[in-house]
Amino acid sequence: MIQVNNVVKTFDGFRALDGLTMEVGRGSIYGLVGPNGAGKSTILRHITGVYRPDSGTILVDGQPVYENPAVKRRLSVIPDELYYFNSASTRDMMKFYRGLYPQFDDKRYRALKEAFPQVDERQPIRRLSKGMQKQSAFWLALCCTPDVLVLDEPVDGLDPVMRRQVWALLMGDVAQRGTTVLISSHNLRELEDVCDHVGILSHGKVLLERSLTDLQDNILKLQLAFDQPDLPPLPPELKILHTSRLGRVHTLIVRGSPAQVKASLAALNPILMEALPLSLEEIFIYELGGEDYAVRDIVL
């Protein structure tokens, strides 16, 4: 659905995107994660046709998006910093979007009023709280019935109940309409619950992109203890991302097949070997461990 091929973008000599390549499948929920300055917002602005790449291509359903109104009508965007016309209310913006999106669903607009009861559609959006402004943005974006929904920090400012409501609406659109959702967020815990694919960015490039299941199945967290207090020499074929120690217990983060990793370590005759669940947040930190990411030792 979305194909980004070797995109480069430079601002005043700074290479914000450095040959970035990624692919978002139709009907998927794709989570884009990375440290500050990795290029997440920049690539989202390219995908939505705000920026033109210096080189490379960006296609939505096989069509270039920049200066292509036909493609942009199929996209709906909720940026991190919301923008509305001065003094415009939710109802005013609804009328504006209805003129831009031929597929705007008036019936759904009325139905979703019950999903966002705190939002007064007649009140200027700028007078609403940050959370209610975000609710207004979701209300309008979902009524545009887009084929592609692009979200930058989408639930920032929403209370826990409304977060659950918004995620339920998004996943309902994916299941019923085949909507493709691209999300950039620092809230890795929530992405873990909703995304089926993840791309990790660093320094303007995608380090890796995989289905969340494959990503979690390819990295293993193990606690081990041996007769001697020190960790014995490890098999050279193991791809160790991180090691730590607490007393006699050693924690290893290893990339590879769980069965093969366990078999290699079992040959060392540990008196304790236990596999622990690895969260997306931990995967994010340890995958960036070789990228000079300063907080790689936070999560053990």
LINZIDA-V557486 format. One record per residue. N is the residue number from 1. RES is the residue in one small letter. SS is DSSP state (@ for helix, = for strand, . for the rest). PSI is psi in whole degrees, 0 to 359 (999 if undefined). Layout:
[[N | RES | SS | PSI] [N | RES | SS | PSI]]
This chain:
[[1 | m | . | 309] [2 | i | = | 124] [3 | q | = | 121] [4 | v | = | 119] [5 | n | = | 109] [6 | n | = | 50] [7 | v | = | 132] [8 | v | = | 135] [9 | k | = | 129] [10 | t | = | 134] [11 | f | = | 114] [12 | d | . | 45] [13 | g | . | 349] [14 | f | = | 126] [15 | r | = | 92] [16 | a | = | 321] [17 | l | = | 130] [18 | d | = | 73] [19 | g | = | 42] [20 | l | = | 132] [21 | t | = | 131] [22 | m | = | 163] [23 | e | = | 131] [24 | v | = | 119] [25 | g | . | 154] [26 | r | . | 136] [27 | g | . | 15] [28 | s | . | 162] [29 | i | = | 110] [30 | y | = | 122] [31 | g | = | 126] [32 | l | = | 117] [33 | v | = | 157] [34 | g | = | 162] [35 | p | . | 168] [36 | n | . | 135] [37 | g | . | 6] [38 | a | . | 338] [39 | g | . | 14] [40 | k | @ | 306] [41 | s | @ | 326] [42 | t | @ | 316] [43 | i | @ | 328] [44 | l | @ | 322] [45 | r | @ | 333] [46 | h | @ | 316] [47 | i | @ | 328] [48 | t | . | 5] [49 | g | . | 15] [50 | v | . | 316] [51 | y | . | 149] [52 | r | . | 130] [53 | p | . | 149] [54 | d | . | 323] [55 | s | = | 166] [56 | g | = | 176] [57 | t | = | 149] [58 | i | = | 119] [59 | l | = | 138] [60 | v | = | 113] [61 | d | . | 40] [62 | g | . | 0] [63 | q | = | 140] [64 | p | = | 145] [65 | v | . | 332] [66 | y | . | 129] [67 | e | . | 41] [68 | n | . | 88] [69 | p | @ | 327] [70 | a | @ | 321] [71 | v | @ | 319] [72 | k | @ | 333] [73 | r | . | 343] [74 | r | . | 358] [75 | l | = | 144] [76 | s | = | 141] [77 | v | = | 137] [78 | i | = | 101] [79 | p | . | 169] [80 | d | . | 319] [81 | e | . | 109] [82 | l | . | 148] [83 | y | . | 131] [84 | y | . | 161] [85 | f | . | 145] [86 | n | . | 129] [87 | s | . | 5] [88 | a | . | 140] [89 | s | = | 174] [90 | t | @ | 320] [91 | r | @ | 321] [92 | d | @ | 316] [93 | m | @ | 328] [94 | m | @ | 315] [95 | k | @ | 324] [96 | f | @ | 311] [97 | y | @ | 325] [98 | r | @ | 328] [99 | g | @ | 337] [100 | l | @ | 325] [101 | y | . | 108] [102 | p | . | 333] [103 | q | . | 12] [104 | f | . | 133] [105 | d | . | 100] [106 | d | @ | 323] [107 | k | @ | 320] [108 | r | @ | 324] [109 | y | @ | 315] [110 | r | @ | 322] [111 | a | @ | 321] [112 | l | @ | 350] [113 | k | . | 327] [114 | e | . | 334] [115 | a | . | 337] [116 | f | . | 64] [117 | p | . | 339] [118 | q | . | 344] [119 | v | . | 118] [120 | d | . | 110] [121 | e | . | 347] [122 | r | . | 344] [123 | q | . | 140] [124 | p | = | 134] [125 | i | @ | 326] [126 | r | @ | 341] [127 | r | @ | 354] [128 | l | . | 159] [129 | s | . | 167] [130 | k | @ | 317] [131 | g | @ | 319] [132 | m | @ | 329] [133 | q | @ | 319] [134 | k | @ | 322] [135 | q | @ | 318] [136 | s | @ | 319] [137 | a | @ | 317] [138 | f | @ | 318] [139 | w | @ | 310] [140 | l | @ | 317] [141 | a | @ | 319] [142 | l | @ | 330] [143 | c | @ | 343] [144 | c | . | 353] [145 | t | . | 58] [146 | p | . | 157] [147 | d | . | 329] [148 | v | = | 128] [149 | l | = | 120] [150 | v | = | 125] [151 | l | = | 129] [152 | d | = | 112] [153 | e | . | 62] [154 | p | . | 325] [155 | v | . | 11] [156 | d | . | 125] [157 | g | . | 351] [158 | l | . | 145] [159 | d | . | 165] [160 | p | @ | 322] [161 | v | @ | 315] [162 | m | @ | 328] [163 | r | @ | 313] [164 | r | @ | 321] [165 | q | @ | 315] [166 | v | @ | 315] [167 | w | @ | 322] [168 | a | @ | 319] [169 | l | @ | 317] [170 | l | @ | 312] [171 | m | @ | 330] [172 | g | @ | 319] [173 | d | @ | 322] [174 | v | @ | 316] [175 | a | @ | 320] [176 | q | @ | 326] [177 | r | @ | 352] [178 | g | . | 26] [179 | t | . | 138] [180 | t | = | 127] [181 | v | = | 126] [182 | l | = | 120] [183 | i | = | 129] [184 | s | = | 126] [185 | s | . | 152] [186 | h | . | 351] [187 | n | . | 82] [188 | l | @ | 332] [189 | r | @ | 319] [190 | e | @ | 323] [191 | l | @ | 324] [192 | e | @ | 329] [193 | d | @ | 334] [194 | v | @ | 336] [195 | c | . | 146] [196 | d | . | 344] [197 | h | = | 149] [198 | v | = | 138] [199 | g | = | 132] [200 | i | = | 121] [201 | l | = | 148] [202 | s | = | 129] [203 | h | . | 43] [204 | g | . | 11] [205 | k | = | 157] [206 | v | = | 114] [207 | l | = | 317] [208 | l | = | 152] [209 | e | = | 129] [210 | r | = | 168] [211 | s | = | 150] [212 | l | @ | 324] [213 | t | @ | 313] [214 | d | @ | 321] [215 | l | @ | 316] [216 | q | @ | 330] [217 | d | @ | 347] [218 | n | . | 356] [219 | i | = | 133] [220 | l | = | 138] [221 | k | = | 122] [222 | l | = | 142] [223 | q | = | 131] [224 | l | = | 151] [225 | a | = | 148] [226 | f | . | 171] [227 | d | . | 319] [228 | q | . | 152] [229 | p | . | 331] [230 | d | . | 155] [231 | l | . | 125] [232 | p | . | 165] [233 | p | . | 131] [234 | l | . | 150] [235 | p | . | 134] [236 | p | . | 339] [237 | e | . | 347] [238 | l | . | 137] [239 | k | = | 90] [240 | i | = | 122] [241 | l | = | 332] [242 | h | = | 144] [243 | t | = | 146] [244 | s | = | 168] [245 | r | = | 137] [246 | l | = | 105] [247 | g | . | 234] [248 | r | . | 357] [249 | v | = | 126] [250 | h | = | 136] [251 | t | = | 127] [252 | l | = | 136] [253 | i | = | 118] [254 | v | = | 134] [255 | r | = | 132] [256 | g | . | 182] [257 | s | . | 127] [258 | p | @ | 318] [259 | a | @ | 316] [260 | q | @ | 320] [261 | v | @ | 314] [262 | k | @ | 321] [263 | a | @ | 319] [264 | s | @ | 318] [265 | l | @ | 329] [266 | a | @ | 332] [267 | a | . | 344] [268 | l | . | 0] [269 | n | . | 55] [270 | p | . | 149] [271 | i | . | 345] [272 | l | = | 131] [273 | m | = | 114] [274 | e | = | 129] [275 | a | = | 136] [276 | l | = | 150] [277 | p | . | 143] [278 | l | . | 122] [279 | s | . | 165] [280 | l | @ | 325] [281 | e | @ | 317] [282 | e | @ | 318] [283 | i | @ | 316] [284 | f | @ | 312] [285 | i | @ | 315] [286 | y | @ | 328] [287 | e | @ | 329] [288 | l | @ | 3] [289 | g | @ | 327] [290 | g | @ | 4] [291 | e | @ | 25] [292 | d | . | 35] [293 | y | . | 120] [294 | a | . | 340] [295 | v | . | 24] [296 | r | . | 343] [297 | d | . | 9] [298 | i | . | 312] [299 | v | . | 121] [300 | l | . | 999]]
